[in-house]
Amino acid sequence: MQSKMINAVLILLLGLSIQETIESKITQSLALRTKAKALLEKAKAKVEAKINLS
């Protein structure tokens, strides 16, 4: 039963330019995620510092 289900799965084959565009977007997304995490940590530290000064 499961082998029939596996055989029914469609795999989309994309052109090279589309694959490169997707790769670029994923790479950019990961870089922006890293930057966002760093900015969040920086903001947290500033808020904690302000709270401790009060």
C-alpha positions as CSV (number, residue, x, y, z in Angstrom):
1,M,0.0,0.0,0.0
2,Q,2.7,2.5,0.9
3,S,4.8,1.8,-2.2
4,K,1.8,2.8,-4.3
5,M,1.6,6.1,-2.3
6,I,5.3,6.8,-2.9
7,N,4.9,6.2,-6.6
8,A,2.1,8.7,-6.7
9,V,4.3,11.6,-5.3
10,L,5.0,14.2,-8.0
11,I,8.4,15.9,-8.0
12,L,8.6,19.3,-9.6
13,L,11.7,19.9,-11.8
14,L,12.5,23.5,-12.0
15,G,14.8,25.3,-14.4
16,L,18.3,26.2,-13.4
17,S,17.6,30.0,-13.2
18,I,14.6,29.3,-10.9
19,Q,16.7,27.0,-8.7
20,E,19.4,29.7,-8.4
21,T,16.7,32.3,-7.6
22,I,15.4,30.1,-4.8
23,E,18.9,29.4,-3.5
24,S,19.6,33.2,-3.4
25,K,16.3,33.9,-1.6
26,I,17.0,31.1,1.0
27,T,20.6,32.4,1.5
28,Q,19.3,35.9,2.0
29,S,16.6,34.8,4.3
30,L,19.1,33.0,6.5
31,A,21.4,36.0,6.6
32,L,18.5,38.3,7.6
33,R,17.3,35.8,10.3
34,T,20.8,35.9,11.8
35,K,20.9,39.7,11.7
36,A,17.4,39.9,13.2
37,K,18.4,37.6,16.1
38,A,21.5,39.8,16.8
39,L,19.4,43.0,16.7
40,L,16.9,41.4,19.1
41,E,19.6,40.4,21.5
42,K,21.0,44.0,21.3
43,A,17.5,45.5,22.0
44,K,17.0,43.1,24.9
45,A,20.3,44.2,26.5
46,K,19.4,47.8,26.1
47,V,16.0,47.3,27.7
48,E,17.5,45.4,30.6
49,A,20.1,48.1,31.1
50,K,17.4,50.8,31.2
51,I,15.4,48.7,33.7
52,N,18.4,48.3,35.9
53,L,19.1,52.0,35.9
54,S,15.6,52.8,37.2
